[in-house]
Amino acid sequence: MAGPAGGEAVALPPRYYRDNFLALCRTVEAQYGDLLTADERDWLAGFRALTVQAQCLYLRLVSRVGPWFRPRRLDYAEIGSLSAPLAELRAAGYLVAAEVLAVEELGRLYTRAELGGLFPRALRGLRGDKRAALAAIAQWSEAEGADLLAVARGADGEAPVAATGLDRMECLQLLFFGNRRQSLTDFILSDLGVATYHPYRLDRAHRLFPDRPSVEDYLACGRLADHYAVLREAGDDAGIVALARSLLDISVNHCASERRWWRLFNRVARQLERCGELDTALSLYRRSALHPARERAARVLEAQQDWRGAIALCREILDTPWGEEEREAARRILPRVQRRAGDTPARRPRDSFARLDLSLERAAERVELAAARALAADWAAVYYVENTLVNGLFGLAFWEEMFSPVAGAFHNPYQAVPADMYDGGFYRNRRSMLDRRLERLAEADLAAELGAAYRRYQGLQCHWVHWRALPLALVEAALARIPASHLLAMWRRMLFDPGECRRGFPDLLALGERPGEYCMIEVKGPGDALQESQKRWLRFFGEQDIPAAVAWVRWRDD
């Protein structure tokens, strides 16, 4: 396994995944022991009573795609012989043997060649692929009244097995990670030397789920999201419409799951748009407070030729935007619907960015590095920084606020940012704290302040600070040239929408000899174009009188 910054590989102990799971359980019990059901507590006690080998086998199975497995095909060197662990898991109820076997499961468990050996009569003369073979087996078994499980058990000597307790595992992982996306496969222990995390506080006063109903609500939303995915995969538009109508009756009452509900509303509504169910889509979008709900609602109103409704919604977005992308979308939609309504839209100024034209010899290195070498003749130093520098300075400037105790921000000891870092809640949930920090930074010696932060936190995991790409010498050189007012302006914009504003920074930082002598330079090779995130930053730099330019490169031999 690679180190945290792509360094030397770290050798994990053979049963690292068991260590991970036991650490997960300890964290969950410390944070949420009072919310676990009696059944969940009994299940955990039963798991701890298993032998180490049985625990390892169970965790191996729940981490793989199943649910069914052929025991004879299982082989884990760190466990050894599996006969005893398999028997122990079955006796304890953590494993069950199949009582029936569907054709679909047969296809997941056996190769095409193995199916030919198991069902020679059904597949005699068939040259088709696995799908054709399974169809033939299904037809044969129905005609013959054959028991597919009996055939499989006869060949393997035992029935396929599946792990039980997956719902308990799902709940434990949710309480640990704070979401349904991550699982044991995402877990890395800091004491393995893979990564070291800031020692932020974990306590029940700041946990994500305050009570059991909030946990159940999150899980219920997850089940409906899974149901939607099945309907979408099957192309069942009628089922999606029915789901949408049921969603309109759901009350979103728990802060821990509200964003998940909004995300589901948005996804279902977007599919309703594709189905032509615009009224229901609009109703769902209006129940969501998560981008792109208002943008899509404006587009639905436009499709319905409700020009005034679309204009009003675009103006609402521009008055109180949720983020950069939403604001930019409203700026694009508004003039269009104003013209359709017979209004005269305000003229939007054309972008006009400072331009550098570079004619360079074609090189094997990146175009940004070639441009940096060419520009070095005019500057004391030119660094290839892209998003690394300003993001890193932002992380150093707001480190303590980032890792401060805020409800729902930290679920486990292994987070490199708070859970609300990129969802629009970061500033809202810390407004007074961050405003005070901005005031202190405006009066501070930033070089001393951020230099001290660099030395204090160096090596700790933080998604904003990539230590290997941000040497202290670069930090000191940048802070010696870039005025504090420019950095504070950038940071205020980043606090508005950290998720979007962490990208789009110019590639190069050119530094002069004296304070204030610098320029941020975006490099574009032949055929390249500016991305929207880059344009937004360049416009902002222009508004704030922050020196920036676009270097357009052409190769001399073209």
N, C-alpha and C positions, 0 to 999 in steps of 0.2 A: 504493500500500500504506500502511495506517495505521501510525503510530508505535507503539512498545511500550505506551504507556498511552493510546492513542486520540488522540494528538496529530496534528501535521502529517503529511501523507502523504510517504512517502519514494519518490523516483523510482529504480527499479532499472535498472541498465544492460540494454541489449537482450538480451545473452546471459548474464544473471545465473545461469541454471540450469547453464550450463557451468562457471562459476566455482565454483558450489556443489559440483558433482560432483567437480571436480579437488581442491577442499579436502577433500571426503569421502575421496577416494582417498589423499591425503597423510596424513590422520589414521589411516586403516586401516593403511597400510603402516608408519607409525611404531609403532603399537600391536601390530599382528598380522602384520607382514611374515613372521615366522618360521612362521606357521600357514597362510599361503596356499599352495595347491597350485601345482605348476609350470604347470598349465593356467591357473589364475587369474592368475598373474604374466605369462604370455605374453599372455593376453587384455588385461590392462591395458597392456602394452607396445604391443600392436597398436592399442589405442584411442588412445594418445598419438601414434602415428604417423599417424593420420588427419588430414586437413585440418580446420581449425576448423569449416568448413561441414558436413562429414560428421559430426563429433562432435556438433554442435548438432542436426542432424537425428535422429541416433540417440537422443539424450537426449529430444528431443521425443516420439518414438514410444514409448519405454519408459515415459514418464510419462502416456501416454494409455491409455484402455481399448481393448484390441485383441482378439486379436493381429494381425488382418489390417487393412490399410489400402489404399485406392485411391490410387495415386500422383497421379493427376490432381486429386484433391480436397485434396491437401496444399498448404498455402500459409503460409509463415512469412516475414514481411517482413525480419526480422533476418538471414535466411539468403540470401534472394534466389532465383535460379533453382535448382531442385532436381535438374535432370538430372544434373549432374556428381556431387553428393553421393550420389544414389541409386545411380549406377553404381559409385562408389567403395566404398560400403558393401557392395554385392553382391559385388564383386570381392574384398574383404577378408574376406568371410564374416560380416559383422555384420548382414546383411539377406538374406532368402531370398524367392524368388517362389513363389507358390502353385502346386502341381502338380495339386491337386484342390480343389474348392470345394463344401462341404456346403450344403444348403438353409439351415441355421441361420446360417451365416456370410453367406450371400446376404442374409438378412434384416437382419443388422447393418450391411451395407455399402451397401444401397440403400433408398431411400424407396419407399413404396407406388406413387407415380406413376412412378418410374423402373422398377420391376418391371413395370408395365403396358407400358412401351415395350420392355423387353427380351424379354418373353414374351407377345406379343399373342395367340398361339394358345392358350396355356395359360390365359390369363385372359379370353378373349373372353366378354363378357356377365356376368362376375363383378362384383358390387357390394360384396363383403365387404371387411373390413379387411385389414391386412397379414398377420395370422395365417392368415386364410382364403386369401389369395393364395399364401402360402408352401406351404400344404397342397396347393393346386391345382397349383403348380409341381412339387412333389415327385411327385405322382401322374402328371403329364404327362411328366416326365423319365424316370420309371421305365418308363412305357408306350412312350415313343419311343426310349429308350436315349440320351437327350440328354446332352451334356457341359456342365454348368452353367458350368464355368470357361471353356470355349471361347466360350460366349455372352457372358460378362462381359468376356473379353479382347477379343472382337470389338467390343464397344461402347466400351470405354475405350482400346483400343489397346495395353494391357499388363495383365499379371496383377497381382492384389493382392500386397502384400509384407508381411512380418512381421519384426520385429527378432529376432535370435538372442541367446543369452547371458543370457537372463532369470534362469537359475539363478545365474549369476555376479553379476548385479546384486543378486539377493536376498541372497546371502551378504555382499556388500560392505555393503549397507544394514543387515543384521543386525549386523555387526561395528561399524558406526558408531553406530547408534541403540540397540543392545542389545535390540531387540524386532522383531517382524515387522509391527507396526501402522504404523510410520512409514516414509516413503519420501522421495524427493527433493522432493516437493511440500510437505513439512513443514520443509524446510531454509531457514534464514534466516542469512545471514552477518552477523556483528557489525560487520565493517568497512564495511558499507553504511550504518551509522548507524541501523539498525533497532533494535538492542538491544546492550547491553554486559553482559558476563557476568563473574562473579567469576573471577579467574585461578587456579582450583584446579589441582592437579598432575595431569597425565596421564602414566602410565608403565606399563610392562609388568608391574611387580610388583603392580599393583592392578587389572589389567584383568579384565573379566567372564569371559572364556573363557581358562582356563589352557593348554589344549591343543586339538588338532584334534578328538579324539573328543568333547569337550564341545560344539564347534560342530556337528558332525554329529548329535549327540543332539538338540540344539535344533531343527535343521532337520527331523529325523525326526518329532519331536513336532508340528511345524507341518504336515507333510504329513498326518499322521493327523487333526489338527484340521480340515484342509480336507476330508478324506474324510468326516468326521462331518458337516460342513456340507452336503455333497452328499447324504448319506443322509437328513439331516433335511429338506432341501428336497424330496426325492423321496417323503417319507413312508415310507421303507423301514425299518419297525420290526425286521424280521428281520435286516437288515444291521446295524442299531445294536446289537442283542443280540450278534451275532457279533463286532462291533468291541469291545464291552465285555468279552467273554470273552478276547479277545486282549490287551486292556489289562491284565487281571489277571495276565498272565504277564510283563509288562514290568518290568524292574528300573530304578528311578530312582536313578542313581548320580552325577549331575552337579549340583552346586549351581546352576550357571548356568541350568539348564532345569527344576529341580524344581518351581518354582511353576507353570510352564507345563503340566507333566504333571498337577499337582494340579488346575489349572483345567479341563483336559480331562476328568479323572476326574469332577469335579463336574458338568460339563455333560452328559456322557453318562449319569451316574447319575440326574440329574434327569429326563432323557427316559425312562429305564427305569422310573422311578416312574410316569410317565404311561401307560406301556405295561403296568403291572401286574407288571413283573419285579422284585419287591421284594427278593428274596434277592440277586440280582446287583447291584442298586443299592446295597444295604447293603455288600456286599463292596468295591465301588468307593469308596464314601464312606470306608470304613475305611482305604483306601490313601492318602487325601488328608490333608494337614495344612494345608489352606487353607479358611477360612470360605467357604461355609456347610456344609462337610462334616459336622461333628458335629451341627449343628442339624438338617440334613436326615436324618441317621442316626437322631436321636432321634424325628423325625416318622415315619420308616419303622417303627421299633420300636413306636411308638404304633399305627400302622395294622395292624401284625401282632399287636396286643394283648399285646405283651411289656412289660407295665407295669414290671416290676422292671428289665429292661434299659434302658428309657427313663429311669427314675428314676436309675439308676447313671450313665448318660451325662450327664444334666442336672447331677448333682452334680459330676461331673468337670469339666464346663464352668465351673460356678460357682467351683470351687476353682482352676482354671488357665485363665481365659478367654483366648481369642486376640484379642478385641476387644470393643468396646462393644455392637455389634449382636448378637453371639453371646451375650453375657452376658444381655442383655435378653430374647432369645428363650428362653433356658433358664429365666429367671424366669417367663415366661408358660406354658411347657410343663409345668414341674415340678408345680405344684399340680393341674393337670388329670389327669396320669397318676397322681399320688398318690391322688386321689379314686377313680380307676378301680381302683386296687390295694387300696382299702379303708383307706388311711391318711388321717390328718387333716393337711392341709397347714397350714403356718404362715400366719397372717394377714398379708397385705401391706398396710401402711398406705396409706390413700388420699392422693393428692397434695393438698397444701394450700399454695398459693403466696400470698404477699402480693398484695393486690389493690388496684388503683386504678381508680375509675370516673370516666370523663371524658365529659361531655356537651358536644359541640362543634358549631359551625356547620359545615354541609357545605362543603367546600372542593375546589377543583380539584387542589390539591397532594396528594401521597401522605399517607396517614393517619398515617404515622410523623412526617412533618414538621409536620402539624397538631397532633399530640400534643406534639411538642417545643415548639412555640410556646406551647401552653397550660401546660405544666409549667415554662416558663422563669420564670414569676412566683414560683415557690417555690425556685428554685435560682440559683446564680451563673451557671451556664452549662449548656446541654443540647446534646449533640452527637448527630447521627445517625451511628452507627458500625457497627451490625450486626456482621459477622464481622471487619471490617477492623482494629479496634483491637487486640484481644487477640492475634489472629493476627500482626499486625505486631510487637507487642512480643515475642512468642515468636520470630519470625524474627530480630529484633535481638539477643535474649538468647542465641540458640544459633547465630548465623551461622557462626562459625569451626568449630564442631563439625559443622554441616551440610555445610560444604564441605571438610572434612578428608579426607585420602586413606584410603579404606576400599575393600577389594577389591570390585569390581563396582559401585561407586557412580557412577562417571563414565565415560562411553563416548566423549564428544566434548567440544569446548570450548563447546558451546552449550546447557548445561543450567541451568535455573533452580532445580532441587532435585536431590539425589541420587536415583538410580534406586530406592532402597529406602525413599524417604521415607514412602510411604503403605501399604506392604505388610506391616507388622508387624515388619520387620527393622531399622528405623531405630534404635530404642533398644537392641535386642539386640546389634547389630553395633558399638555405641559405648558400651556400658554404663558402663565405668569412666570414660571421657572425659566423658560426660554427668553422671555422679554427681559428679565433681570440679567440673564447671561449676556444678551446683546448689549445692554447698557454697560456692563462691566468690560466687555471686549472693546467697546468704543473708547473707553478711557485707558485701556491697558497698553503695555508695550507688547504687541503681538508676537514679535520675535522671541522675547523672553517667555511669554505665556505659553505659546505653542511649542517652543523648544523644550520647555520643562515637561509639557504633556507628552511629547515624543519620547523622552527618556523614561518617563514614569510608566508608560503603557506599552512600550516597544515589545513586540512579540505576542501580545494578547490578540485574540481573534476579534476582528471587527470588519464587517463588509465594506466599510468606507475607507479603511486604511490598509493598503497592500504594502507591507513593510519592505519587501524585497525590491519593489519598484519605486519606493519613496525613501531614498537615503536622507539622513539628517542634513547632509551638505546641500541637497536640493531644497529642502524646506527652508534652511537658513538663507540661501541665496535668494529664493523667491520672496521671503518676508522682508528682506533688506531692500527690495526694489518696488514691490507692489504696495501701493498706499493702502492703509487700513480701511479707508472709506470704500475702496473698490471691493475689497474682500467682504466687508460687511454687507454691501449691496448684493453681492452674489449669494451670500449665505441667507439673507432674508428671502431671496427668491427661492432658494433651495428648500427652506423651511415650509414654504407654501405648498410645494409638491415634491417631496424628496424622491419619490419613485421615478418621476419623469425627468426631473432636473439633474439627476446624477449622470445623465448621458448628454452627448452633443457638444462637449467642450472642444476647443481647438486642439489640434495635434501638437503644436510646438509652443514653447515658452522661450521667447528671445529676451535676454537681459542685457542692459547697458551697464555702465560703470557706476552710475549714481542712483539714489532713490528716485522712483518715478519713471525711470527709463526702462521700459519693458513693452512687449507687444505679444499678444496671444494670436497665433497664426494657424489657420486651418489650411491644410494642404490637399489639393485636388489634382489628381493625375489626369491624363487624357481620357475623356469619356466619362469622368466622374461628375456627380452633381451633388449639391448640398442637400442633406437630409433635413426634414422638418425640425427635428430637435436642434440641429446645428443652426438653422436659420433663427430659431427662437432666441438662442443665446446671442447670436450676432446682433439681432435687433436690440436685445437688452443692453449689450455692450455699447451700442450706439446711443441709446437713451441715457446711459450713465456716464458717457465720455470715457469709457474704458478702452484703451488702445487695443484694437483687434483688426485683423485683415485676413483675406483669403489669398493664398498663393496658388496660382494656376500654373501647373507645370506642363511643358511640352518637351518632347525629346527632339534633340537636334537632328537625328537621322530620320525623323518621320517625314 
